[in-house]
Amino acid sequence: MKGFIHSGCSCLHSRQWIGDYMLIILVHNDGTGTEEIADYNYEVRINHDVIAHGRILDHNRKDGWQALIREIADQHQAPIVSD
């Protein structure tokens, strides 16, 4: 079974990844925000290769994790080419 082995704490560094994955999105709250607003560092990987990274600033926590992932995706939109 593909997944991760958890070593007891909820931190990303404590997880031992097993198997290969198509896409991994790592998101880390950098601790500089407030109770309402948070700042995040993120990294997007295909297997072990980093394909994107950056920061999301001033994310409204009430918008939830789904909105955070959308913000990450929106920062890396490829231009649409039409004939």
C-alpha positions in Angstrom: 0.0 0.0 0.0 1.4 3.4 -1.0 1.3 6.1 1.6 3.4 7.4 4.5 4.5 6.0 7.8 3.8 8.3 10.6 6.3 8.4 13.4 4.2 10.0 16.1 4.2 13.8 15.5 2.2 15.7 12.9 5.2 17.5 11.4 6.1 16.8 7.8 9.7 16.1 8.6 8.6 13.2 10.8 7.0 11.3 8.0 8.9 8.7 6.0 7.5 8.6 2.4 7.2 5.3 0.8 6.6 4.5 -2.9 6.4 6.9 -5.8 3.7 9.5 -6.2 2.5 11.5 -9.2 2.1 14.8 -7.2 3.0 15.9 -3.7 2.1 19.4 -2.3 3.9 20.3 0.9 2.4 23.3 2.7 4.1 24.8 5.8 2.7 27.6 8.0 5.7 29.8 8.7 4.3 31.1 12.0 4.2 34.8 11.0 0.5 35.2 10.7 -2.3 35.9 13.2 -5.4 33.9 14.3 -7.3 35.1 11.3 -4.6 35.4 8.6 -1.7 33.0 7.9 1.4 32.9 5.7 2.6 29.7 4.1 5.6 28.3 2.2 4.9 25.6 -0.2 6.6 23.1 -2.5 5.1 21.0 -5.3 6.8 17.8 -6.3 6.5 15.1 -8.9 8.0 12.2 -7.1 11.3 13.7 -5.8 11.6 16.6 -8.3 10.5 20.0 -7.1 8.4 21.6 -9.9 7.2 24.7 -8.1 7.7 26.5 -4.9 6.7 29.8 -3.3 4.8 31.7 -0.6 1.2 32.5 0.0 0.8 35.6 2.1 -2.3 36.8 4.0 -4.4 33.7 3.5 -7.7 34.0 5.4 -7.8 30.9 7.6 -11.7 30.9 7.4 -11.4 30.2 3.7 -10.0 26.8 4.5 -7.4 24.5 3.0 -9.2 24.2 -0.3 -8.8 27.9 -1.0 -5.2 27.7 0.0 -4.6 24.9 -2.6 -6.4 27.0 -5.2 -4.2 30.0 -4.4 -1.1 27.8 -5.0 -2.5 26.5 -8.3 -3.4 30.0 -9.4 0.2 31.2 -8.9 1.3 28.7 -11.5 -1.3 28.9 -14.2 0.1 28.3 -17.7 -1.0 30.8 -20.3 -3.7 29.5 -22.6 -2.6 29.6 -26.3 -5.2 29.7 -29.0 -4.9 29.7 -32.7 
